[in-house]
Each structure stands twice: as C-alpha cells, then as structure tokens.
Amino acid sequence: MKILITGISGFIGGSFGRFAAQLGHEVAGTGRAQQSNDEWSGLYTPVGEVEQLRNVICDFLPDVLVNAAGTASVAASLDDPLHDFRGSVQTCADVLEAVRRSGKNPLVVIPSSAAVYGNPASLPVTEEVTLKPISPYGFHKAASELLAREYAECFGLKVMICRFFSVFGPAQRRLLVWELYQQLAGPEKVAWLAGTGEETRDFLYIDDLSAALLSLIEKFADEHSLVVNVASGTETSVLHLAETIRDLVAPEKEVRCRGRQRKNDPLRWWADISRLQNLLPSWQPRTLDETLPLCVDTWQQTEPISLQHGS
C-alpha cells in the first residue's frame, strides 16, 4: 500500500510512517520545512501550497493520505487561537482541496481529537453524541471534521475521521506524559500536578494507535465516510499516571497536586471504543503498565544526563 503522510516530522505522523514502513508499506511524507527531521529518513517533499501538494499526490499516487499536519495543544490554542485555526482548519482545508484538484481518489484520514467532546455528559463517550468543544483547539478540530464531511458529500472524497484521545510514545517530547517524566527525572524532590489529580484521560500507546489506524485503513474498503474513536477504552486518573511514572523513575519522590482547574480542560475523558472493536475484533491495546516502561527506557537512554534522576 502507498501511504502519503502530511506532517511527517510530527509525533503522530512520523511514528505512524515508521510503523507502516517497517511493515513493508511504501510511505512518503511532506512538510513545510525544507528537510524532514532526523527521525524520518524516507521519501520527503517540502510543500507550502495547495498546488504543490496536488502535484505530490499526482506523482506519488497514494492509496491513502494521512493528514498528520496541524496543531496539538489546547494551551497554545488559547494563547493564539488564530494561529491554531490556520494550523488546524486551514491546513485541513488545503489538504482536502489538494486531493480534490488532483482528480485522484485516495482514502483521506483526518486525525481529530477527543477535544471535540469537551466535557461529555456521560462516559464512556460515543461517536454519536453532540460535539461540545470547550477550547479553540477543540472547536478547530470539530471544524476540520465538518470540512472533511463537506468534501465527502460535495466532491465524493473518501474520508475517515479518527478521534484520538491521549496518545503518548517515545518520540513525543511534549504534553502530560513527557512533562511528568521530566519533573520526576529532574533534581526536585516533589513532582507537581497543576490540577486535582482526579482528572482522567484515556491513554493509548503510539504503536497500538498505529496498528489500529493501519488496520482501519485496510478495512475501510469503499465506505464513503467513517468516524471512529481511537483509544484504549480505559479511564485513568492523572494522579495514577503520575504515580506510575514515579515508580519507574524515582520511587522515593512525592507527587502533589496544586488543585487548580482550567475551564478549557475537560475533567474526564473515557472513550467508548465499541465501534473500533467491532471493526477490529482482534485489536487489543496494551495497558499503561506495559507501555509506560517502553517510553521511560527510551527517554532514559536518549536524554541528557543532566535530566536524569540523581545527577
């Protein structure tokens, strides 16, 4: 299978690209930088305009285009919502338009986010509920989904919308799991959580996400559009996550909570993955106890000694 990934230098794009390439798929990537980062050594083309991406599509003739380009931070979207809009909604529109102009018909995968749900009225949250985002990031993901549906309905594009929950992995150097590791691997005796610790997320390891995504692509067939939660289906408190990382990195340290709550952060996330399981009955995500050590081992081997506990 030929897979084209926009945003190949990002965490999800690059991780999925490497996963698919290792399984023998032909993978090409694009991005705005003139060169890809060190973690992607495959075929790469810099693109900055719709026509440039159209040309790549016409030349490479992908079976699948995964739009992994875009923003990835609720906090950053609050600081600069217009920048987030351009990076999320405008980028998605450019990708969809490039596919339309190409005259080709690859499956277009739109990675969305649990942020479109906001604070769900009931858990686990299903794909059918009304979307109620509470951050610019969430609103822009919802707008990107609407754009994808527009291009599916009006122009016949094959579109799959995957709502990712809290994805983590060794190549990630941002967001909660990484930030907790940095605190616990540093010299301070206490690691602080900004909230109460009772907030929950649905964590999924990047290789398990990649395996699910690849299988979904292979199963998509000729469906015109599909929306699916991609998550572990397990609710985990932030405090439990922190304590699990603590036990791996610095068992003698203490984890404390500042007790602050930000109105634009959801209190609880927990995905109903019934649709995903029906589509992929043999797919089984691993637990945090199985996957967090994979991250920690990699980070301990690759991060500067000054970050390591006890240095």
N, C-alpha and C positions, 0 to 999 in steps of 0.2 A: 504494500500500500504506500502511496506517495502522500506525505503529510507536510503541509506548509504551516509554519508557526510564526505569527507576528509577535514581536516582543520576546524573541528567543533568548535575550540576555537577562530576562527577569527570572524570578524564582520558579514560578509555575511553568512558564514557557520553556525555560532551559531544562528543568527537571523532567518534564514530560518528553521533551525532544530526545534527551539522552536515554530515557527509558524505552521509547519506541525504537530508536536507532539500534539499541542493544538487542532488540528482538528481531532485527532484520528489516525493519521498515525504512524506506527512503525518506529522509527528513531534510527539509530546507528551512532556514529561518530568515526573518527580516527584522529590521530595527532602524531607529533614526540615526544611531551612531555609525560612523564610517566603518568601524570594525566591531565584531562581536567581542564579548568578554572572554577571558581565558577559559571559562568553563564550557564554552561551546566551540568545538573545532570543526564542525561540519560546514556544509554549504551555507553561505550567508550573503545577503544582498541588502545594502542600505536603501531605504525608501523614505521619502518625505512627502510625497504627493500621491493622490489617488491614481493618477495615470502610471506612476512608477510601479505601484503595487499591481495594477491591472496587467502591466507588461510581465511582471514576475509570474502572475497566475497563468498568463497565456504561454509563457515559455516553459514553466515547470509542470503545468497541467496536474495540479494536485487532486487527489481523490477527496481530501479533507483539508480545510483551512481552520486552524485553531487560533482564535483572536485572543492571544495572551498579553497583548499590549494594553496598557492602561494604568490607572492609579490603584493604590492598595491600602489607603489609610483613612480612617474616619477622622482622626485628629487633623491631618493635613487638609482634608476637605473643609473642615471648619475654619481653618486659618485662611484658606484661599479657595473658596467654592468655585470661582470662575476657572481657575487653573484645573481643578478637579473635573469640572464639566468638559473642558477641552480635552483633557487626557482620557476621559472615560467616554462620554457621549459622542463627542466629535470624532474621536478615534474609531469608535464602533461604526459610526455612520460612514466614515471613509472606507473602512474595510468592506462593509456591505455594498457600497456603491462601486468599489473596485471589482467585486465579484460580478455585480450586475453588468457593468461595462465590458467585462471580459467575454461575456457570452458563454462562459463555461458553467458547469453546474456541480461544483464540489459541495460536499456537506460543510456547512459553516457552523462551527462550535463557538458559542458565546458563553464564556465563563462569567456567571453572575455571582451573587453573594447572598448569604443569609441576611445581610443588612436590609434587603428589600422587605423583610418581615417586620422590622422594628421590634417592638415588644409584643410577641404573639399573645392572643387572648387565651390560648390553650396550647399545651405541649403534650406530645411532640407535634411540631408544626408540619402540616401537609402542604403540598404544592397548590392546592385549590383555594386556600384562604385569600382574603383580600389583602393586597400589599399595603403596608402602613409604615414606610420608612421614617426614621427619626433623625437622620443625618444627611448632609449633602451627598456624601458617598452613597448612601442607600438610595436616595432619590435618583441619583445619576445611573446607578445600576438598573433601577426599575425603568428609567427612560431608555436605556440601551436595550432592555428586553422588548420594550414596545417598538423600538426601531426594527429589531430583528423580526418581530411579527409582521410589521409593515412590509418588509422586503419579502417575507414568505408569502403573505397574502396577495400583495400587489404585483410582485415580479417573479413569483414561483421559486424563490431560493429555498433550498433545503436547510433548515435551521434546527439546531439542538441547543437549548439553553440549560446550562448546568449550574445550579445554585450551590456553590461551595460554602462550607461552614468554616471552621477554624483549621486551616491546613498548616502543617509545620514539617520541617525537614532539615537536613544538614546544610543545604545550600542557602537557607534563609538566615539573613543577618539583620532581622528587624522583627517587630511585633512581640507579643507576650512571651512566648516560649524562649526566644533568644534573649529578651531583656531580663527575664528571671535568671537565666543561666549566667549572664554577665554579672548580675548582682552577687550570685552565690559563688561564682568563681573569683570574685574580687576580694579585697582585703577586709571589707566591713564585716562585722560580726552579726549584723541583722540585715535581712532582706525585707524590703517594704513593698506591700501591695497598696496601690492607691485606693482601692475600694474596700468593701467589707470582707472580701474573700468568699462570700456566699454567691457571688455572681457565677453563672455557669456557662460553659461553652461545649460544643460538640467537636472534639478534636479528631483529625484524620491525618495519618502519616502520608507524606507526599507519594511514596511508591504505591501505597494502596489506592490513593486517588488516581494515579497514573494508570494502574491496572484496570480500575473501574472505567475510566474515561476511554481507554483503548477498546475495552470490551463493548462499551456503549456504542462507540463509533462503528464497530464491526457488526453490531446488532441493529443499527438504525435502519438499514435497508432503504426502502423508498417512502418512509413516512415523511410527511410534509413538514411537520414541526413536532418538537417534544420538549417538555420542561421537566426536569428531574432534580431532586435534592441529591447531592453527593456528599455524604458524611458517614460517620461511624454508627449513628443511631444511639449513641451513648452520651448521657449528660454528665459532665464532670465539673466540679466546683473549681474556681481559680485557686482557692486555698489548697485543695487536694493536689492540683497540678504543681503548685509551688513546693509543697512538701515532698512530692515525688522526685522533683528535680533536686531538692535539697539533700535527700537521702542518697542520691547518686553522686553529688558533687562535694558537699560539705556537711556531713551528718550532724556535726556539733553546732551548726548555726541555727539561728532562730528566724522564723518568718512571722512578721507582724503586719497588721492591717491599719491603714490610716482612716478608713471608714468614710471616704468621700465617694459620692456618686455623681457621675456626669449624666446630665439629662439626655445626651445624644448617644450614650452607650446603652445597649439593651441589658436588662437584668439577667435574663436567662435565654439560652439557645439550646434547642434539642430538636434534631431533625426526625421526622417520620420518613424512614427510608423504605417503606413498603413498595413503592413504585420501582425503586432501584433494585430491590431484592427480587421482585417479580421479573424484571428484565434480565437480571444476572443472578440466578439462583445459586450458582457455585462460588460467587464472590464473597469473601469473608475478610473484613478488615481486622487488623491486629489491634491489641489493646495498647494503652499508654505504657503499661509495664513492659511490653515487648519492644516498643518503638522509641521511647524516650532515650534508652541507653544507646541506641544507634546514633542519635543526634549528639548526645553528650560525648561519646567516644570520639566522634569526628571532630567536634569542636575542641576537645582537649588536645588532640593531636595537631591541629592546624592553627589554633590561636596563639598569639604571642605569649611568651612565658609570663610576662607582667600581669596578664589577666588571670593566670591560673591561681587557684586557691593555695594559700600558704607561701606565695612567692614574695 
